[in-house]
Amino acid sequence: MKGFSKSGSLLAIAAASGLLLTACGTTGGDSDSSASGGSCNVTLAYLGPTTGDYANLGLNIAGGAQVAIDEYKDKGGKCTVSLKKFDSQGDPTKATPLAKTIIDDESVVGVVGPAFSGESDATGAAFNEAGLVTVSASATNPDLTKNGWTTFHRVLGTDSDQGPGAAKYITDTVKAKKVFVIDDASEYGKGLADSVADTLGSAVTARDTVQQKQTDFSATVTKVKASGADAVFYGGYYAEASLLKKQLTQAGWNGTYVTGDGSLDPQFVKAAGAKAAEGTVFTCPCAPSPADFTKKYEKVNGGKEPGTYSAEGYDATNVLLAGIDAGDATREKLLDFVNSYDADGLTKHIKFTDGDVSEVVIYTYVVKNGQIVPQGEVK
């Protein structure tokens, strides 16, 4: 990645030292991987998409979690820690029964995830009732920490942070006068689009809503062209964002297309086509992966490069691993450990206030010559 200023430390957190106080239950037989220790056996669950239209974002997080698990093993962690992956496909209706399965598995002491805001909202109450701590690398809807849950945490900023950042970029850098705001009606997409629109105020010339899995955006394209908008902001995921951008370009619209973290994936460029994707801007409360982490990630994940939220997945997992290694390897103790966590991570300093991380960074990325590259931090 090209260098530019970053907030917070780029040093990976070290597992906290301490004596293991209690032995824990054995892991299930369908574990994807494990970090071998000796004093106890515990399981961390990953809940998010690993297949389906939005799989790439989930796989990025799971890959980051795997790097943390492998490092824990190499450092001689006190427990054998297994990672079980539960594929929600990013669908709240699929995530709900998976959450019950996770809760019913007594070996699971913590959850990396849920990945998406909708599934976080659908499962949060159940995890809270079970006292099972969750640390999301990517769920950004601000309302998720307003439910009174003590178990939900996230290692990144929210749509309330990203929305004003995107709006600032649109007004200060793009210098757009008329902005057409579109969302995909999802918990995440609408929330982010609302935040952008509220900040832009009178600069929003019109709004529209599309649906997930939609492929024909001709009606929206017609509205955008008729509005005279010189910029579009799209709140949603890359599967639809890419096709919308492709169809806008085919229709001759040549304004600036800005979208959020849900679209920040190479699949956007592939589906839109390099020519149509060129110049697309992405905002994200996620940091570019530093070179040393990229090397570790590629080694652990078969040569695949880290992507959006890989580094945050690594941070989220390390928060849980630090508690396990400190002897807090039960659900109750690990929840208390995470609630009082205060240490440097790879992407930022991590400390939680009612589940939200105290340090927030918003970055922009842009498509240049068919590649997504970082631009810098939105101040």
RODO-2510 file (C-alpha; in nm, 4 decimals, decimal comma):
residues 379
     n   res          X          Y          Z
     1     m     0,0000     0,0000     0,0000
     2     k     0,1136     0,3553    -0,0667
     3     g     0,2110     0,5331     0,2503
     4     f     0,0192     0,8107     0,4208
     5     s    -0,0456     0,9130     0,7812
     6     k    -0,2321     0,6701     1,0047
     7     s    -0,3898     0,7187     1,3462
     8     g    -0,2912     0,4780     1,6177
     9     s    -0,0245     0,2147     1,6391
    10     l     0,0538    -0,0271     1,3601
    11     l     0,1917    -0,2751     1,6046
    12     a    -0,0018    -0,5959     1,6635
    13     i    -0,1252    -0,6466     2,0148
    14     a     0,0596    -0,8981     2,2188
    15     a    -0,1415    -1,1519     2,4130
    16     a    -0,1733    -1,0445     2,7743
    17     s     0,0305    -1,2443     3,0236
    18     g    -0,1142    -1,4188     3,3276
    19     l    -0,1919    -1,7550     3,4790
    20     l    -0,4771    -1,9573     3,3429
    21     l    -0,7260    -1,9935     3,6243
    22     t    -0,9703    -2,2501     3,4959
    23     a    -0,9831    -2,5335     3,2471
    24     c    -1,2517    -2,5136     2,9809
    25     g    -1,4665    -2,7490     2,7756
    26     t    -1,3436    -2,9312     2,4678
    27     t    -1,4022    -2,7989     2,1187
    28     g    -1,6410    -2,9485     1,8709
    29     g    -1,5354    -3,1753     1,5891
    30     d    -1,6017    -2,9334     1,3035
    31     s    -1,3355    -2,6787     1,3963
    32     d    -1,1686    -2,5165     1,0985
    33     s    -0,8359    -2,4635     1,2703
    34     s    -0,6767    -2,4466     1,6115
    35     a    -0,3958    -2,2890     1,8071
    36     s    -0,2386    -2,5455     2,0346
    37     g    -0,1707    -2,4701     2,3976
    38     g    -0,2151    -2,7167     2,6771
    39     s    -0,3995    -2,5874     2,9814
    40     c    -0,7501    -2,5712     2,8304
    41     n    -0,9488    -2,6100     2,5111
    42     v    -1,1794    -2,3325     2,3963
    43     t    -1,3509    -2,2239     2,0763
    44     l    -1,3937    -1,8878     1,9085
    45     a    -1,6774    -1,8648     1,6577
    46     y    -1,6768    -1,6531     1,3434
    47     l    -2,0266    -1,5474     1,2296
    48     g    -2,0586    -1,3888     0,8875
    49     p    -2,0672    -1,4686     0,5160
    50     t    -1,8220    -1,7146     0,3647
    51     t    -2,0363    -1,7953     0,0594
    52     g    -2,2921    -1,6031    -0,1450
    53     d    -2,2968    -1,2589    -0,3024
    54     y    -2,1172    -1,0881    -0,0131
    55     a    -1,8706    -1,3635     0,0734
    56     n    -1,5539    -1,1662     0,0056
    57     l    -1,6058    -0,9220     0,2916
    58     g    -1,6634    -1,2075     0,5350
    59     l    -1,3718    -1,4129     0,4092
    60     n    -1,1434    -1,1108     0,4575
    61     i    -1,2381    -1,1011     0,8261
    62     a    -1,2088    -1,4769     0,8742
    63     g    -0,8656    -1,4638     0,7123
    64     g    -0,7531    -1,1953     0,9559
    65     a    -0,8871    -1,4030     1,2444
    66     q    -0,6851    -1,6992     1,1206
    67     v    -0,3648    -1,4948     1,1234
    68     a    -0,4274    -1,4081     1,4887
    69     i    -0,5044    -1,7712     1,5775
    70     d    -0,1839    -1,8936     1,4115
    71     e     0,0256    -1,6269     1,5836
    72     y    -0,1242    -1,7236     1,9187
    73     k    -0,0194    -2,0831     1,8587
    74     d     0,3321    -1,9821     1,7536
    75     k     0,3714    -1,7710     2,0679
    76     g     0,2845    -2,0701     2,2851
    77     g    -0,0542    -1,9568     2,4072
    78     k    -0,1815    -2,1229     2,7221
    79     c    -0,4936    -2,2718     2,5624
    80     t    -0,5801    -2,4706     2,2547
    81     v    -0,8030    -2,2274     2,0666
    82     s    -1,0153    -2,3482     1,7766
    83     l    -1,1929    -2,1285     1,5229
    84     k    -1,5327    -2,2401     1,3948
    85     k    -1,6824    -2,0575     1,0989
    86     f    -2,0583    -2,0126     1,0695
    87     d    -2,1696    -1,9007     0,7231
    88     s    -2,4614    -1,6573     0,7426
    89     q    -2,4232    -1,5343     0,3832
    90     g    -2,4787    -1,1927     0,5440
    91     d    -2,8499    -1,2766     0,5838
    92     p    -3,0131    -1,2003     0,9210
    93     t    -3,2612    -1,4858     0,8760
    94     k    -2,9733    -1,7317     0,8327
    95     a    -2,7678    -1,5760     1,1117
    96     t    -3,0418    -1,6155     1,3743
    97     p    -3,0424    -1,9988     1,3943
    98     l    -2,6633    -2,0015     1,3632
    99     a    -2,6426    -1,7781     1,6692
   100     k    -2,8447    -2,0344     1,8638
   101     t    -2,6072    -2,3089     1,7508
   102     i    -2,3117    -2,1009     1,8665
   103     i    -2,4742    -2,0239     2,2004
   104     d    -2,5603    -2,3893     2,2587
   105     d    -2,1967    -2,4935     2,2030
   106     e    -2,0557    -2,4614     2,5534
   107     s    -1,6976    -2,4639     2,4236
   108     v    -1,7526    -2,1257     2,2500
   109     v    -1,6325    -1,8435     2,4759
   110     g    -1,6324    -1,5565     2,2245
   111     v    -1,7494    -1,4553     1,8778
   112     v    -1,5617    -1,2711     1,6029
   113     g    -1,8539    -1,0922     1,4415
   114     p    -2,1276    -1,0769     1,3441
   115     a    -1,9944    -0,9298     1,0240
   116     f    -2,2922    -0,7279     0,8984
   117     s    -2,5187    -0,4821     1,0773
   118     g    -2,8425    -0,6606     0,9912
   119     e    -2,7287    -0,9920     1,1334
   120     s    -2,5795    -0,8146     1,4348
   121     d    -2,9170    -0,6583     1,5048
   122     a    -3,0975    -0,9904     1,4589
   123     t    -2,8678    -1,1866     1,6931
   124     g    -2,7532    -0,9281     1,9471
   125     a    -3,0274    -0,9892     2,2020
   126     a    -2,9654    -1,3652     2,2018
   127     f    -2,5910    -1,3255     2,2524
   128     n    -2,6557    -1,0735     2,5288
   129     e    -2,8958    -1,3068     2,7096
   130     a    -2,6358    -1,5847     2,6873
   131     g    -2,3591    -1,3549     2,8148
   132     l    -2,1482    -1,4438     2,5103
   133     v    -1,9117    -1,1645     2,4083
   134     t    -1,9007    -1,0594     2,0416
   135     v    -1,6400    -0,8375     1,8747
   136     s    -1,7327    -0,7253     1,5241
   137     a    -1,4749    -0,6144     1,2697
   138     s    -1,7264    -0,4538     1,0372
   139     a    -2,0806    -0,3892     1,1706
   140     t    -2,1208    -0,0115     1,1494
   141     n    -2,4855     0,0744     1,2208
   142     p    -2,4679     0,3178     1,5149
   143     d    -2,7886     0,1889     1,6737
   144     l    -2,6272    -0,1465     1,7548
   145     t    -2,4698    -0,0006     2,0686
   146     k    -2,7926     0,1667     2,1801
   147     n    -2,9762    -0,1536     2,2692
   148     g    -2,8385    -0,1924     2,6200
   149     w    -2,6387    -0,5030     2,5240
   150     t    -2,3227    -0,5529     2,7291
   151     t    -2,1897    -0,8210     2,4940
   152     f    -2,1690    -0,6332     2,1600
   153     h    -1,8396    -0,4617     2,0639
   154     r    -1,6828    -0,3341     1,7422
   155     v    -1,3275    -0,2314     1,6580
   156     l    -1,4183     0,0388     1,4041
   157     g    -1,6164     0,3573     1,3667
   158     t    -1,9849     0,3681     1,2786
   159     d    -2,1956     0,5066     0,9959
   160     s    -2,2361     0,8180     1,2111
   161     d    -1,8597     0,8626     1,1698
   162     q    -1,8285     0,7469     0,8096
   163     g    -2,1306     0,9410     0,6784
   164     p    -1,9964     1,2864     0,7687
   165     g    -1,6539     1,1794     0,6412
   166     a    -1,7989     1,0797     0,3046
   167     a    -2,0030     1,4004     0,2900
   168     k    -1,6935     1,6089     0,3676
   169     y    -1,5040     1,4366     0,0853
   170     i    -1,7918     1,4958    -0,1573
   171     t    -1,8136     1,8672    -0,0765
   172     d    -1,4463     1,9520    -0,0145
   173     t    -1,2636     1,7253    -0,2609
   174     v    -1,5195     1,6409    -0,5301
   175     k    -1,6779     1,9858    -0,4861
   176     a    -2,0119     1,8456    -0,5957
   177     k    -2,3082     2,0828    -0,6012
   178     k    -2,5823     1,8257    -0,6619
   179     v    -2,5655     1,4807    -0,5020
   180     f    -2,8012     1,1917    -0,5699
   181     v    -2,8116     0,9538    -0,2691
   182     i    -2,9100     0,5893    -0,3149
   183     d    -2,9397     0,3021    -0,0681
   184     d    -3,0120    -0,0712    -0,0890
   185     a    -3,2730    -0,0761     0,1942
   186     s    -3,0451    -0,2877     0,4135
   187     e    -2,9763    -0,2083     0,7782
   188     y    -2,6259    -0,1003     0,6776
   189     g    -2,6879     0,0630     0,3420
   190     k    -2,9816     0,2806     0,4426
   191     g    -2,8150     0,3816     0,7674
   192     l    -2,5009     0,4986     0,5914
   193     a    -2,6921     0,6742     0,3133
   194     d    -2,9084     0,8532     0,5723
   195     s    -2,5965     0,9732     0,7531
   196     v    -2,4446     1,1078     0,4304
   197     a    -2,7692     1,2746     0,3242
   198     d    -2,8261     1,4344     0,6640
   199     t    -2,4769     1,5846     0,6557
   200     l    -2,5022     1,7067     0,2963
   201     g    -2,8375     1,8731     0,3597
   202     s    -2,9536     2,0892     0,0685
   203     a    -2,6811     1,9524    -0,1598
   204     v    -2,8899     1,6334    -0,1929
   205     t    -3,0886     1,6803    -0,5098
   206     a    -3,2796     1,3497    -0,4850
   207     r    -3,2854     1,0061    -0,3217
   208     d    -3,3770     0,6573    -0,4357
   209     t    -3,3838     0,3052    -0,2943
   210     v    -3,2954    -0,0182    -0,4713
   211     q    -3,2991    -0,3753    -0,3427
   212     q    -3,0326    -0,6327    -0,2670
   213     k    -2,9947    -0,8886    -0,5482
   214     q    -3,1423    -0,6386    -0,7959
   215     t    -2,9656    -0,6383    -1,1328
   216     d    -3,1607    -0,3909    -1,3477
   217     f    -3,1102    -0,0334    -1,2294
   218     s    -3,2462     0,1429    -1,5372
   219     a    -3,5156     0,3308    -1,3432
   220     t    -3,2601     0,4671    -1,0974
   221     v    -3,0167     0,5537    -1,3767
   222     t    -3,2894     0,7566    -1,5480
   223     k    -3,3595     0,9452    -1,2243
   224     v    -2,9902     1,0223    -1,1701
   225     k    -2,9483     1,1615    -1,5205
   226     a    -3,2650     1,3680    -1,4952
   227     s    -3,1558     1,5166    -1,1615
   228     g    -2,8434     1,6773    -1,3034
   229     a    -2,6396     1,5312    -1,0180
   230     d    -2,2635     1,5677    -1,0484
   231     a    -2,2061     1,3050    -0,7769
   232     v    -2,3792     0,9896    -0,6559
   233     f    -2,3430     0,8347    -0,3135
   234     y    -2,4461     0,4694    -0,2861
   235     g    -2,5023     0,2975     0,0482
   236     g    -2,4884    -0,0796     0,0109
   237     y    -2,2695    -0,3713    -0,0929
   238     y    -2,0450    -0,4356    -0,3917
   239     a    -2,2752    -0,6827    -0,5699
   240     e    -2,5299    -0,4118    -0,6501
   241     a    -2,3001    -0,1082    -0,6300
   242     s    -2,0860    -0,2405    -0,9147
   243     l    -2,3777    -0,3071    -1,1491
   244     l    -2,5290     0,0331    -1,0766
   245     k    -2,1997     0,2043    -1,1611
   246     k    -2,1674    -0,0011    -1,4788
   247     q    -2,5173     0,0953    -1,5929
   248     l    -2,4678     0,4631    -1,5057
   249     t    -2,1528     0,4682    -1,7187
   250     q    -2,3236     0,2892    -2,0059
   251     a    -2,5990     0,5523    -1,9948
   252     g    -2,3433     0,8313    -2,0328
   253     w    -2,3434     0,9682    -1,6779
   254     n    -1,9905     1,0897    -1,5992
   255     g    -2,0115     1,2327    -1,2472
   256     t    -1,8200     1,1099    -0,9404
   257     y    -1,9442     0,7852    -0,7868
   258     v    -1,8819     0,7533    -0,4129
   259     t    -1,9750     0,4504    -0,2051
   260     g    -1,8936     0,3021     0,1336
   261     d    -1,7066     0,0153     0,2921
   262     g    -1,9617    -0,2456     0,1849
   263     s    -1,8502    -0,1924    -0,1743
   264     l    -1,4765    -0,1812    -0,1050
   265     d    -1,3725    -0,5058    -0,2714
   266     p    -1,1922    -0,6058    -0,5942
   267     q    -1,5150    -0,7744    -0,7032
   268     f    -1,6580    -0,4247    -0,7511
   269     v    -1,4027    -0,3559    -1,0227
   270     k    -1,4500    -0,6975    -1,1786
   271     a    -1,8288    -0,6733    -1,1955
   272     a    -1,8426    -0,3105    -1,3065
   273     g    -1,5564    -0,3479    -1,5500
   274     a    -1,2318    -0,1589    -1,5136
   275     k    -1,3398     0,1246    -1,7428
   276     a    -1,6675     0,1901    -1,5612
   277     a    -1,5090     0,1457    -1,2191
   278     e    -1,2280     0,3951    -1,2857
   279     g    -1,2408     0,6900    -1,0478
   280     t    -1,4911     0,5347    -0,8083
   281     v    -1,4243     0,6513    -0,4526
   282     f    -1,4809     0,4380    -0,1439
   283     t    -1,4954     0,5569     0,2152
   284     c    -1,4232     0,3170     0,4988
   285     p    -1,3597     0,3215     0,8745
   286     c    -1,0854     0,0709     0,7985
   287     a    -0,7106     0,1075     0,7724
   288     p    -0,4967    -0,0119     0,4806
   289     s    -0,3033    -0,3249     0,5709
   290     p     0,0620    -0,2532     0,6575
   291     a     0,3268    -0,4507     0,4706
   292     d     0,4237    -0,6821     0,7558
   293     f     0,0615    -0,7833     0,8147
   294     t     0,0125    -0,8377     0,4412
   295     k     0,3009    -1,0860     0,4383
   296     k     0,1591    -1,2750     0,7368
   297     y    -0,1877    -1,2798     0,5849
   298     e    -0,0683    -1,4121     0,2517
   299     k     0,1331    -1,6867     0,4216
   300     v    -0,1614    -1,8049     0,6300
   301     n    -0,4263    -1,7661     0,3573
   302     g    -0,2642    -1,9404     0,0623
   303     g    -0,1188    -1,6319    -0,1017
   304     k    -0,4432    -1,4319    -0,0967
   305     e    -0,3958    -1,0643    -0,0190
   306     p    -0,5768    -0,9068     0,2774
   307     g    -0,8853    -0,7048     0,1933
   308     t    -1,1400    -0,4808     0,3573
   309     y    -1,1564    -0,5527     0,7310
   310     s    -0,8836    -0,8191     0,7306
   311     a    -0,6775    -0,6099     0,9722
   312     e    -0,9855    -0,5354     1,1820
   313     g    -1,0640    -0,9084     1,1924
   314     y    -0,7131    -0,9640     1,3218
   315     d    -0,7629    -0,6980     1,5898
   316     a    -1,1021    -0,8329     1,6975
   317     t    -0,9629    -1,1844     1,7369
   318     n    -0,6587    -1,0652     1,9282
   319     v    -0,8808    -0,8886     2,1817
   320     l    -1,0452    -1,2229     2,2594
   321     l    -0,7178    -1,4170     2,2543
   322     a    -0,5595    -1,1746     2,5006
   323     g    -0,8385    -1,2448     2,7464
   324     i    -0,8120    -1,6197     2,7007
   325     d    -0,4381    -1,6094     2,7612
   326     a    -0,4866    -1,3900     3,0700
   327     g    -0,6899    -1,6690     3,2290
   328     d    -1,0328    -1,5274     3,1501
   329     a    -1,1300    -1,8272     2,9397
   330     t    -1,4954    -1,8562     3,0392
   331     r    -1,7829    -1,6610     2,8900
   332     e    -1,8375    -1,4521     3,2017
   333     k    -1,4718    -1,3680     3,2584
   334     l    -1,3965    -1,3042     2,8919
   335     l    -1,6884    -1,0608     2,8696
   336     d    -1,5528    -0,8690     3,1686
   337     f    -1,2035    -0,8701     3,0137
   338     v    -1,3254    -0,7279     2,6818
   339     n    -1,5386    -0,4621     2,8486
   340     s    -1,2286    -0,3312     3,0274
   341     y    -0,9859    -0,3846     2,7349
   342     d    -0,7378    -0,1019     2,6728
   343     a    -0,4395    -0,1696     2,4418
   344     d    -0,2860    -0,0897     2,1050
   345     g    -0,4072    -0,2896     1,8067
   346     l    -0,2874    -0,3158     1,4507
   347     t    -0,5310    -0,0543     1,3196
   348     k    -0,5764     0,1751     1,6205
   349     h    -0,5789     0,1906     1,9998
   350     i    -0,8660    -0,0261     2,1178
   351     k    -1,0764     0,0677     2,4163
   352     f    -1,4512     0,0207     2,4346
   353     t    -1,7137     0,2600     2,5637
   354     d    -2,0538     0,0902     2,5675
   355     g    -1,9277    -0,1354     2,2886
   356     d    -1,7950     0,1377     2,0593
   357     v    -1,4221     0,1778     2,0028
   358     s    -1,2781     0,5032     2,1336
   359     e    -1,0504     0,5843     1,8374
   360     v    -1,2029     0,6253     1,4916
   361     v    -1,0325     0,6623     1,1530
   362     i    -1,1990     0,7174     0,8135
   363     y    -1,0018     0,6522     0,4953
   364     t    -1,0750     0,6982     0,1258
   365     y    -0,9771     0,4618    -0,1533
   366     v    -1,0072     0,5078    -0,5292
   367     v    -1,0022     0,2907    -0,8411
   368     k    -0,6977     0,3706    -1,0550
   369     n    -0,6073     0,1645    -1,3608
   370     g    -0,8298    -0,1190    -1,2467
   371     q    -0,6906    -0,1339    -0,8923
   372     i    -0,8293    -0,0056    -0,5630
   373     v    -0,5636     0,2075    -0,3939
   374     p    -0,5711     0,4133    -0,0723
   375     q    -0,5937     0,7916    -0,0983
   376     g    -0,5621     0,9031     0,2595
   377     e    -0,7387     0,9751     0,5836
   378     v    -1,0377     1,2075     0,6028
   379     k    -0,9548     1,4593     0,8734
***
